[in-house]
Structures are given as structure tokens and as C-alpha cells.
Amino acid sequence: MTESILEIENEATEVPVAPIAEEIEVPQAIDSETTESIVAESERIAATKVSETETIIDAIANNNAEESEDETLKERHDIPMLDYDSLSLESLIAELKNLVTNEKVMSVKDHIEEIKKSFLSKYYHLLEEKKEEFLAENPDTKEEFTYHSPLKSQFDQFYSLYRDNKNAHFKSLQSNLKANLENRLAIVEELKELINPQENIKDTLKHFNDLRERWKIAGPIPKDKYNHVWNNYHFHVENFYDYLHLDREARDLDFKHNLEQKQKIIARVEALVNEADINKAFRELQDLHKIWKEDIGPVSREHRDEIWNKFSELTKQMHDKREVLFEKMRGTELENLEKKKEIIAKIEVLATEKVNAHSQWLNQIEKVEALRNAFFSAGKVPSEVNEETWAAFKTAVRNFNSFKNSFYKDIKKDQNNNLSLKTALVAKAKELQESTDFAVTTPLMKQIQEEWKQIGHVPRKYSDKIWIEFKDACNHYFDKLKEQKNEENKEEIEAFDNKKA
């Protein structure tokens, strides 16, 4: 061990060129304590690698346990998981309807829960905005805010249908899983009892083969029991092969067949390592693990560790390759996060810019709407900061809306004050409209009209009504004035004509 380490050190160390006569210093031998430290470190690294591989294989086993419990779960990999955060409420409902009505309920479980999360986040954000608008328009109201959206009703309808389908599926599934588990446990117990030297070897072998056939068709079991039950079954099958003195020729043929099947799996995994679509390849790897565990029996003891270690090492290679892909995806998600942070920062700036005109506010609102759309189309961010990012976005938009509503609240207050002033002018105009004292009333009516012009806007819902009332009162008076003047003119003309005659 010491010599090989010295060789590595000599290869890795750059020795300066020196005159021939100069003595070259030779590295001293590494002491035993250093050697033990290096050995310990090597063993620790090896143990870590083994532990990592075991963790990877356990994760695959747990996934297979879940899919073994419910075969329809496998189909989830064939249904694309969209970026639901980028979809509108209408599009989310359309996608929910499509999945609920066209796909098997458990194959879209994860998809529907993601749709639900995105829909409710956006809907409750919309609800907050509507409430703020309501309070801004009705600052002194005691009326309770309510908002009814047909979109929410549609969502509830399809999600309720999904939930009913899922409950019915579970009820049927659980009943079968329980019966299948009892059946498999009974088969394992029968396997234990096969190791009985008193029985005829041919009868025992026939019974063993019958048990294996029964095991193959025993059906799915609860996922939390899957690994334990299968490992227990394999243990007793191997025990049967190893410790019972069977017909060795039959046993060796079986071992050979199983070894060939496992070698084929290894060859396939070696090809999968170089597949371009790593996610698709990894899903096939999971299937191969299931076949290895469920469909292929043991091999001879001399090959067991070697072939399993080879399969495990290839599995780790594929896992590592997939991790590289995940890192690239994470890099993209981090870029998306930066984009979203920039968008939030821009909205925060708009939430502090002083604007004093309705037309300018319309421009600000347009900017925020464009930023909202950019936020939703920016793509996924790392899952661990998704909630935090969404909360920051909602806060920025909420602050902008509060700032905007504060402006319109002041306008609303002014408009209500203007409404009071104009209502008083309408009352005056109506009071004077029947007056026949034109010399006194006409200047007053003209003054009222001038005051009306000086008063600003009133709330839109009252604008037309109050204007019509005011205009009618003024027109009524001035029409009477016009009639009076026409009458006076007529009398003057008649008097003039009489004088001429």
C-alpha cells in the first residue's frame, strides 16, 4: 500500500531540472500512521459511495412500490406536467376539465394538485384586488364585500368530480390490496414449510413451482408493505435453493436461466446510460428494477454479489446523469427566479411613483398588467423559493393597487363633494324654473350655470342623471323667457304698425 502511494506521489510531484552533480532529494517513506489515515479515508469514501447507491436504489424501490400498488400511476409519466403558474384561470379550468374527463384518476393526481394550487393562488389574489377596489369605491360603506365568479364555480365542479372519482378508485383498490397481501403472506408461510427433509424431493419441487406461479398472479399489495414482503419472499426462495438438497441439475438450470435474464437487463441498462432522453431512460430503468425484483429468480451464490453490484453501479451512473440534467434545469429555474425578481422590483417602483391624473394612472395600470403577464410567462423557479416568490409578487401588486386606490379614493371623495354641490344647484334651478320675474331670475339662472361649469366631475353612475335634471330645469326657464320675449316683440311690432297706420 505504501509503495503504490509513493508511486502516485512521485508521478504527481514536479521535480525541477538540476545539474548532474547536484544531489536530488528522494521523498521519505510515509509512516504507518499516515498510511492508516489514508486507508481509513479510502474506506470512508467507499462506504459513502455504497450508501449513496443504496439510497438511489431505495428511491427506485419506493417508486416501484407505489406504482405496483396502483398500475395506473405509471401512466402519469406519459402526461406532460405543464407550467401551470403561467396559465390564466380560464386555461387552468380547461386543463382540469381535460384531465378529469379523459385520463385515469391516479395518473393525473399530481397534475391536478398542481392545477389546484395555481388556480387558488391566482383566484384569491384576484379576490383581494376586487375587495380593495370595492372599498376604494365605497369608503364609508357598511355593506359586506361579496364577489361571485363563474370561474370558481366551474373549478369546484370539476375538482369535486375528480375527488369523487379518486375516492371510488381508492375504495375499490384498498379492498383488493388487503386480500392480495393476505394471499402473498400465506404463500411466504408455505415457502418456509417447504424445507422439510422428510418430504419427497419431486413433490417438494412441484409444490415450490406451484407457489411461484401463484405468487406471479397474486396482484398488487399496499406500497408500505411492498419491499418487506418481496424481500421476505426472495429470502425464502434463495433459502430454498441454497439449503435444500434439490435435484442439482434442475436447480443449476434455473440459476443459469436467471443469470442470463439478469445479464440481459444489465446489457439493456448499459445501452440506456447513453440514451439522449435521460428521463425516459430512467423510467425504463425503474421498470427493469421491478422486473429484476418481481419476475426473475435468484442466481447461484458465486454470482449474486457480482451481478447485483454491476446492476447497482449502472443504476448510480444513470442517476448521476439525471442529476446533471436536473442541475441544468435548476440553472434555468434560477435564471427565471432572477427575471421574476426584476419584475417584482419594477412593480415596487411603480407602487411609489406619484401620479396625479387619471390618464397617467391608466398608463401605470397598463405597465403593471404587462409586468404581471411577464411574471406568469417567465417559467418555473426552484420549488423551495416558489411560495416566497409568489408572496413577494402578490405583495408588490397589492401595494400598487393600494397606492392606486388611494388616489381614486381621494377622487371619489371630491366627486361626492361635487355631487352635493351640483345637487344643490339642481334644486335651485328647479325652484326658479317657474319664475316669471325674469329681470331678477335671469341673472340668478346664469350665475347658477356659471357655478355648474366651475364644479368638477361627479361619480359616473350619477353623471347623466344629474346633468339631465339640471339641463331640463334651465331649458324650461329659458324657454319661458324666450316665449316672453317673443310675446313682447310681437306687441312692439303691432304698436309700431298701428302708429304707421
C-alpha positions in Angstrom: 0.0 0.0 0.0 2.8 2.4 0.9 4.7 1.7 -2.3 1.8 2.4 -4.5 1.1 5.7 -2.8 4.8 6.6 -3.2 4.5 6.0 -6.9 1.5 8.3 -7.2 3.3 11.0 -5.2 6.4 10.7 -7.5 4.2 11.0 -10.6 2.2 14.0 -9.3 5.2 15.9 -8.0 7.0 18.3 -10.4 10.8 17.8 -9.8 12.9 20.8 -11.1 15.8 20.1 -13.5 19.1 20.2 -11.6 22.8 19.8 -12.6 24.0 16.2 -12.7 26.4 16.8 -9.9 23.6 18.1 -7.6 22.1 15.6 -5.2 18.3 15.0 -5.8 16.3 14.7 -2.6 14.3 11.5 -2.5 10.9 11.6 -0.7 10.9 9.8 2.6 8.7 6.8 3.1 5.2 7.5 4.6 4.9 6.4 8.2 2.4 3.8 9.3 0.1 6.4 10.9 -0.3 8.3 7.6 -0.9 5.0 5.8 -3.7 4.1 8.3 -5.2 7.5 7.8 -5.2 7.2 4.0 -6.7 3.7 4.3 -9.4 5.0 6.7 -10.3 7.8 4.3 -10.5 5.5 1.3 -12.8 3.2 3.3 -14.9 6.2 4.3 -15.2 7.3 0.6 -16.1 3.7 -0.5 -18.7 3.5 2.3 -20.2 6.8 1.2 -20.5 5.6 -2.4 -22.2 2.4 -1.2 -24.5 4.5 0.9 -25.4 6.8 -2.0 -26.0 3.8 -4.3 -28.3 2.2 -1.6 -30.2 5.5 -1.3 -30.7 5.7 -5.0 -31.9 2.1 -5.2 -34.2 2.5 -2.2 -35.8 5.5 -4.0 -36.4 3.4 -7.1 -37.8 0.6 -5.0 -40.2 3.0 -3.2 -41.3 4.4 -6.6 -41.9 0.9 -7.9 -43.8 0.0 -4.6 -46.1 3.0 -5.3 -46.7 2.0 -8.9 -47.1 -1.7 -8.1 -49.9 -0.8 -5.7 -51.7 1.1 -8.4 -50.7 0.3 -12.0 -52.4 3.5 -13.3 -49.8 5.6 -11.7 -47.3 4.5 -14.4 -49.2 6.5 -16.9 -48.5 9.8 -15.1 -45.1 9.8 -16.8 -46.7 10.0 -20.2 -48.8 13.0 -19.4 -46.8 16.3 -19.6 -46.7 18.4 -16.5 -47.3 22.0 -17.8 -46.1 25.2 -16.2 -49.5 25.8 -14.6 -48.3 29.1 -12.9 -48.1 30.6 -16.4 -51.7 29.8 -17.3 -54.7 32.0 -16.8 -57.7 31.0 -14.6 -59.7 30.1 -17.8 -56.8 27.9 -19.2 -56.4 26.2 -15.8 -60.1 25.2 -15.8 -59.8 23.9 -19.4 -56.8 21.8 -18.5 -58.5 20.5 -15.3 -61.6 19.5 -17.3 -59.5 17.8 -19.9 -57.6 15.7 -17.3 -60.6 14.8 -15.2 -62.7 13.7 -18.2 -60.1 12.0 -20.4 -57.4 10.4 -18.0 -57.4 7.8 -15.3 -57.8 9.4 -12.0 -54.5 8.4 -10.3 -52.4 9.1 -13.4 -53.2 12.8 -13.2 -53.2 13.1 -9.4 -50.0 15.2 -9.2 -51.1 17.3 -12.2 -54.5 18.2 -10.7 -53.0 19.1 -7.3 -50.6 21.5 -9.1 -53.5 23.0 -11.1 -55.4 23.4 -7.8 -52.5 25.2 -6.2 -52.0 27.6 -9.1 -55.8 28.3 -9.5 -56.5 29.0 -5.9 -53.4 31.2 -5.5 -54.5 33.3 -8.5 -58.1 33.3 -7.6 -57.6 34.5 -4.0 -55.2 37.2 -5.3 -58.0 38.3 -7.7 -60.4 38.3 -4.7 -58.1 40.6 -2.7 -57.9 43.0 -5.6 -61.7 43.1 -6.1 -62.1 43.7 -2.3 -59.6 46.6 -2.4 -61.4 48.1 -5.4 -64.8 47.8 -3.6 -63.5 49.5 -0.5 -61.9 52.3 -2.6 -65.2 53.0 -4.4 -67.2 52.7 -1.2 -65.0 54.1 1.6 -67.9 54.7 4.0 -70.0 51.6 3.2 -71.2 49.2 5.9 -72.1 46.7 3.2 -70.1 43.4 3.4 -67.9 42.7 0.4 -69.0 39.7 -1.8 -67.7 38.5 -5.1 -69.1 35.6 -7.2 -67.1 34.3 -10.1 -68.4 31.6 -12.5 -64.8 30.5 -12.9 -64.6 29.4 -9.3 -67.9 27.5 -9.7 -66.5 25.7 -12.8 -63.3 24.8 -11.0 -65.2 23.5 -7.9 -67.4 21.4 -10.2 -64.5 19.6 -12.0 -62.4 19.3 -8.9 -65.3 17.7 -7.0 -65.7 15.2 -9.8 -62.0 14.3 -9.6 -62.3 13.9 -5.8 -65.3 11.6 -6.2 -63.6 9.5 -8.8 -60.5 9.2 -6.6 -62.4 8.2 -3.6 -64.3 5.5 -5.6 -61.0 4.3 -7.0 -59.3 4.1 -3.5 -62.3 2.2 -2.1 -62.1 -0.5 -4.7 -58.3 -0.6 -4.6 -57.9 -0.9 -0.8 -60.2 -3.9 -0.7 -58.1 -5.7 -3.3 -54.8 -4.7 -1.8 -55.8 -6.2 1.6 -56.8 -9.5 0.1 -53.7 -9.7 -2.1 -51.4 -9.0 0.9 -53.0 -11.8 2.9 -52.6 -14.2 -0.1 -48.9 -13.3 -0.5 -48.1 -13.6 3.2 -49.7 -17.1 3.1 -47.5 -18.0 0.1 -44.4 -17.0 2.1 -45.5 -19.1 5.0 -45.9 -22.1 2.7 -42.4 -21.4 1.3 -41.0 -21.6 4.8 -42.6 -25.0 5.3 -41.1 -26.5 2.1 -37.7 -27.0 3.8 -38.6 -30.5 5.2 -36.1 -33.3 4.6 -38.9 -35.9 5.2 -40.8 -35.0 2.0 -40.3 -36.4 -1.5 -37.9 -34.1 -3.4 -40.1 -34.2 -6.6 -43.3 -33.4 -4.7 -41.5 -30.5 -2.9 -40.2 -29.1 -6.2 -43.6 -29.3 -7.7 -45.1 -27.5 -4.7 -42.4 -24.9 -5.0 -43.1 -24.2 -8.7 -46.8 -24.0 -7.9 -46.1 -21.4 -5.2 -44.1 -19.3 -7.6 -46.9 -19.4 -10.2 -49.4 -18.3 -7.5 -47.0 -15.5 -6.5 -46.9 -14.2 -10.0 -50.6 -13.7 -10.2 -51.2 -12.6 -6.6 -51.8 -9.0 -7.5 -50.7 -5.6 -6.1 -50.3 -5.0 -2.3 -50.1 -1.9 -0.2 -47.0 0.2 -1.1 -45.8 0.4 2.6 -45.6 -3.5 2.7 -44.2 -4.0 -0.8 -40.4 -4.0 -0.1 -40.7 -6.0 3.1 -43.0 -8.7 1.6 -40.9 -9.0 -1.6 -37.6 -9.2 0.2 -39.0 -11.8 2.6 -40.2 -13.8 -0.4 -36.8 -13.6 -2.1 -35.0 -14.6 1.1 -37.1 -17.8 1.4 -36.7 -18.6 -2.3 -32.9 -18.3 -2.1 -33.0 -20.3 1.2 -34.9 -23.0 -0.6 -32.3 -23.1 -3.4 -29.3 -22.9 -1.1 -30.1 -25.2 1.8 -32.5 -27.8 0.4 -30.8 -30.7 -1.4 -32.8 -30.5 -4.6 -32.2 -32.1 -7.9 -29.0 -30.1 -8.5 -29.3 -30.3 -12.3 -32.8 -28.6 -12.2 -31.5 -26.0 -9.7 -28.4 -25.2 -11.8 -30.5 -24.8 -15.0 -32.8 -22.4 -13.1 -29.8 -20.5 -11.8 -28.4 -20.3 -15.3 -31.6 -19.1 -16.8 -32.0 -16.4 -14.1 -28.4 -15.3 -14.6 -29.0 -14.9 -18.4 -32.1 -12.8 -17.8 -30.2 -10.6 -15.4 -27.3 -10.2 -17.8 -29.8 -9.1 -20.5 -31.1 -6.5 -18.1 -27.6 -5.3 -17.4 -26.9 -5.1 -21.2 -30.0 -3.0 -21.6 -29.0 -0.6 -18.8 -25.6 -0.2 -20.4 -27.4 1.0 -23.5 -29.7 3.2 -21.5 -26.7 5.0 -20.0 -26.1 6.5 -23.4 -29.7 7.4 -24.2 -30.3 11.1 -25.1 -33.7 11.2 -23.3 -32.4 10.6 -19.8 -35.9 10.9 -18.1 -37.4 8.3 -20.4 -34.3 6.1 -19.9 -34.6 6.4 -16.1 -38.2 5.4 -16.2 -37.3 2.3 -18.2 -34.5 1.6 -15.6 -37.2 1.7 -12.9 -39.2 -0.9 -14.8 -36.1 -3.1 -15.1 -35.6 -2.9 -11.4 -39.1 -4.1 -11.0 -38.6 -7.0 -13.4 -35.3 -7.9 -11.6 -37.1 -8.0 -8.3 -40.5 -9.5 -9.2 -40.0 -11.7 -12.3 -36.5 -13.1 -12.1 -35.4 -15.7 -9.5 -32.1 -16.0 -7.8 -28.7 -16.9 -9.3 -26.0 -19.1 -7.9 -24.3 -17.7 -4.8 -21.0 -17.2 -6.6 -22.6 -14.7 -9.0 -25.1 -13.0 -6.6 -22.9 -10.1 -5.3 -21.1 -9.6 -8.6 -24.1 -9.2 -10.8 -26.1 -7.1 -8.2 -23.1 -4.8 -7.8 -22.8 -4.3 -11.6 -26.5 -3.5 -11.8 -26.2 -1.1 -8.8 -23.2 0.7 -10.3 -25.0 1.2 -13.6 -28.0 2.5 -11.8 -25.9 5.0 -10.0 -24.4 6.1 -13.3 -27.8 6.8 -14.7 -28.9 8.6 -11.5 -25.8 10.8 -11.7 -26.5 11.6 -15.4 -30.1 12.5 -14.5 -28.7 14.7 -11.7 -26.7 16.6 -14.3 -29.9 17.2 -16.2 -31.6 18.4 -13.1 -28.8 20.8 -12.4 -29.2 22.3 -15.8 -32.9 22.6 -15.2 -32.2 24.2 -11.8 -29.9 26.7 -13.6 -32.8 27.6 -15.9 -35.1 27.9 -12.8 -32.5 30.2 -11.1 -32.5 32.4 -14.3 -36.3 32.5 -14.2 -36.1 33.5 -10.5 -33.9 36.5 -11.4 -36.3 37.5 -14.1 -39.2 37.4 -11.6 -37.3 39.3 -9.0 -36.6 42.1 -11.6 -40.3 42.2 -12.5 -41.3 42.4 -8.8 -38.7 45.3 -8.3 -40.3 47.2 -11.3 -43.8 46.8 -9.8 -42.4 48.0 -6.4 -41.1 51.1 -8.2 -44.5 51.8 -9.8 -46.1 51.4 -6.4 -44.2 54.5 -5.2 -44.4 56.8 -8.3 -46.6 59.8 -7.7 -49.2 60.2 -10.4 -51.9 63.0 -10.3 -54.1 62.4 -13.3 -56.5 59.6 -14.4 -54.8 59.3 -17.8 -51.4 58.8 -16.2 -52.9 56.2 -13.9 -54.3 54.3 -16.9 -50.7 54.2 -18.2 -49.4 52.9 -14.9 -52.1 50.2 -14.8 -51.1 49.2 -18.3 -47.5 48.8 -17.3 -48.3 46.7 -14.2 -50.6 44.5 -16.4 -47.7 43.9 -18.8 -45.4 43.1 -15.9 -48.0 40.6 -14.5 -48.1 38.8 -17.8 -44.3 38.7 -18.0 -44.2 37.3 -14.4 -46.6 34.4 -15.3 -44.7 33.6 -18.5 -41.2 33.7 -17.0 -41.2 30.0 -16.2 -40.7 27.9 -13.1 -38.4 28.9 -10.2 -36.8 26.5 -7.7 -39.5 24.8 -5.7 -38.0 25.9 -2.3 -38.5 29.6 -3.2 -41.7 29.3 -5.2 -44.0 30.3 -2.4 -41.7 33.1 -1.3 -41.5 34.5 -4.8 -45.3 34.3 -5.3 -45.8 36.1 -2.0 -43.4 38.9 -2.9 -45.2 39.3 -6.3 -48.6 39.5 -4.6 -47.3 42.0 -2.0 -45.9 44.2 -4.8 -49.1 44.1 -6.8 -51.2 44.7 -3.6 -49.1 47.7 -2.7 -49.5 49.2 -6.2 -53.3 48.6 -6.0 -53.4 50.3 -2.6 -51.5 53.3 -3.9 -53.8 53.5 -7.0 -56.9 53.0 -4.9 -55.8 55.8 -2.5 -55.7 58.2 -5.5 -59.1 57.1 -6.7 -60.4 57.2 -3.2 -59.5 60.9 -3.0 -61.1 61.5 -6.4 -64.2 59.7 -5.2 -64.3 62.0 -2.2 -64.0 65.0 -4.4 -66.6 63.7 -6.8 -69.1 63.0 -4.0 -68.5 66.6 -2.8 -69.1 67.8 -6.4 -72.2 65.8 -6.4 -73.5 67.6 -3.3 -72.7 71.0 -4.9 -74.4 70.1 -8.2 -77.4 68.6 -6.4 -77.9 71.9 -4.6 -77.7 73.8 -7.9 -80.3 71.5 -9.5 -82.6 72.2 -6.5 -82.1 76.0 -7.1 -82.7 75.7 -10.8 -85.9 73.7 -10.2 -87.0 76.2 -7.7 -86.5 79.1 -10.2 -87.7 77.4 -13.4 -91.3 78.6 -13.0 -90.4 82.2 -12.0 -91.9 84.9 -14.2 -89.9 87.7 -12.6 -87.4 87.5 -15.5 -85.5 90.6 -14.6 -84.5 89.2 -11.2 -84.4 85.5 -12.1 -82.4 85.5 -15.3 -79.1 86.8 -13.7 -79.6 84.2 -11.0 -80.0 81.3 -13.5 -77.0 82.5 -15.5 -75.0 82.6 -12.2 -76.1 79.0 -11.4 -75.0 77.8 -14.9 -71.6 79.5 -14.4 -71.2 77.8 -11.0 -72.0 74.5 -12.5 -69.2 74.9 -15.0 -66.7 75.5 -12.2 -67.6 72.3 -10.4 -65.6 69.2 -11.4 -66.8 65.6 -12.2 -69.3 63.7 -10.2 -69.4 59.8 -9.8 -70.1 58.3 -13.2 -73.3 56.5 -12.1 -74.9 59.9 -11.2 -73.4 62.0 -14.0 -76.0 61.6 -16.7 -79.0 61.7 -14.4 -78.0 64.9 -12.6 -77.0 66.6 -15.8 -80.4 65.9 -17.4 -82.2 67.2 -14.4 -80.1 70.4 -14.4 -80.4 70.9 -18.2 -84.2 70.4 -18.1 -84.7 72.9 -15.4 -82.6 75.5 -17.2 -84.1 74.8 -20.5 -87.6 75.1 -19.0 -86.8 78.5 -17.6 -85.1 79.9 -20.7 -87.8 78.5 -23.0 -90.3 80.5 -20.9 -88.0 83.6 -21.1 -87.8 83.2 -24.9 -91.6 82.9 -25.2 -91.9 86.1 -23.1 -89.5 88.0 -25.3 -91.3 86.8 -28.4 -94.5 88.0 -27.0 -93.0 91.4 -26.1 -91.5 91.7 -29.6 -94.9 90.8 -31.1 -96.6 93.6 -29.1 -93.9 96.1 -30.1 -94.3 95.3 -33.8 -98.1 95.6 -33.6 -97.7 99.0 -31.8 -95.3 100.2 -34.5 -97.6 99.1 -37.3 -100.5 100.9 -35.6 -98.5 104.1 -35.5 -97.7 103.9 -39.2 -101.4 103.4 -40.0 
